[in-house]
Amino acid sequence: MSKDTDRRRNPRQDVLMAAMVTPNGGQHEATILNLSRGGACVALPTDWMPGDGAPLKLFFQKDNDEPIMVHAHVARIAVDHMGLSFDPGQGTRIRDLLELTRPH
């Protein structure tokens, strides 16, 4: 199995949605570019540069409901985006997040 295949073991869903990224208590607006059960591709916020492996939380707003919060860590950093890996044990939250982004 190639390195690229291993990174993409979960099918990705292209999205374009806003989220709040909170590393170390700071808050940064971000744009989610795609999602999978295992993680997300996020455009780099203009006001923060992540460190490789940095833990963070992502908040996704659901209409007027309480936001969906997912724990993740930075898996890779590119020129204009970062790859995030969702932490284990969040099956219900991740299902809710993927449901939120599905076209209805």
VMD Tcl script that draws the C-alpha trace (Angstrom):
set ca {
  {0.00 0.00 0.00}
  {1.42 3.37 -0.94}
  {1.79 6.23 1.51}
  {-0.89 8.29 -0.35}
  {-3.34 5.37 -0.32}
  {-2.88 4.95 3.43}
  {-3.61 8.62 4.06}
  {-6.84 8.38 2.11}
  {-8.38 5.25 3.55}
  {-11.70 7.11 4.08}
  {-13.66 8.55 1.11}
  {-13.63 12.34 1.09}
  {-16.62 14.60 0.66}
  {-15.93 17.99 -0.92}
  {-17.50 20.79 1.12}
  {-17.03 24.49 1.51}
  {-18.06 25.52 5.00}
  {-16.96 27.72 7.84}
  {-15.64 26.38 11.12}
  {-13.89 27.72 14.17}
  {-10.46 26.23 14.93}
  {-9.32 26.53 18.54}
  {-5.74 25.53 19.29}
  {-4.51 26.29 22.82}
  {-7.62 28.33 23.63}
  {-7.23 30.79 20.72}
  {-9.98 31.08 18.12}
  {-9.43 31.25 14.35}
  {-11.99 31.24 11.57}
  {-11.28 28.58 8.96}
  {-12.77 27.14 5.79}
  {-13.26 23.39 5.53}
  {-12.47 22.11 2.02}
  {-13.29 18.43 2.44}
  {-14.27 15.93 5.11}
  {-14.06 12.21 5.70}
  {-14.69 9.93 8.66}
  {-11.00 10.24 9.50}
  {-10.31 13.94 9.11}
  {-10.59 17.19 7.17}
  {-8.70 19.40 4.77}
  {-8.79 22.98 6.04}
  {-7.61 26.18 4.37}
  {-4.93 27.75 6.56}
  {-6.30 30.62 8.64}
  {-4.56 33.91 7.85}
  {-3.91 34.67 11.53}
  {-2.38 31.38 12.72}
  {0.23 28.89 11.54}
  {-0.20 25.40 13.00}
  {2.57 23.17 14.24}
  {2.77 19.60 12.98}
  {0.86 17.34 15.38}
  {-0.79 20.29 17.19}
  {-4.02 19.29 18.97}
  {-7.07 21.44 18.34}
  {-10.84 21.56 18.39}
  {-13.11 22.28 15.43}
  {-16.53 23.83 15.96}
  {-19.21 23.55 13.26}
  {-22.43 25.56 13.62}
  {-25.73 23.73 13.06}
  {-28.37 26.40 12.31}
  {-29.58 27.53 15.75}
  {-28.52 24.35 17.54}
  {-25.45 23.84 19.69}
  {-22.34 23.50 17.50}
  {-20.72 20.17 16.76}
  {-17.27 20.04 18.37}
  {-14.63 17.58 17.13}
  {-11.15 16.97 18.58}
  {-8.39 16.66 15.98}
  {-4.69 17.15 15.44}
  {-2.64 18.52 12.56}
  {-1.51 15.59 10.40}
  {0.23 17.62 7.68}
  {0.78 21.22 6.61}
  {0.91 22.44 3.00}
  {1.38 25.88 1.48}
  {-2.28 26.92 1.74}
  {-4.04 24.18 3.72}
  {-3.60 21.66 6.51}
  {-4.72 18.09 6.88}
  {-6.39 17.27 10.16}
  {-6.88 13.82 11.63}
  {-9.87 13.35 13.92}
  {-9.05 11.84 17.30}
  {-10.51 8.36 18.02}
  {-13.71 7.79 19.99}
  {-15.88 10.49 18.37}
  {-18.07 8.34 16.12}
  {-21.36 10.07 16.95}
  {-19.95 13.59 16.54}
  {-18.32 12.70 13.22}
  {-21.52 11.08 11.94}
  {-23.43 14.23 12.93}
  {-20.86 16.37 11.13}
  {-21.00 14.31 7.94}
  {-24.81 14.38 8.06}
  {-24.71 18.18 8.43}
  {-22.72 18.48 5.19}
  {-24.78 16.06 3.07}
  {-27.04 17.68 0.47}
  {-30.69 17.28 1.40}
}
mol new
graphics top color blue
foreach p $ca { graphics top sphere $p radius 0.5 }
foreach p [lrange $ca 0 end-1] q [lrange $ca 1 end] { graphics top cylinder $p $q radius 0.2 }
display resetview
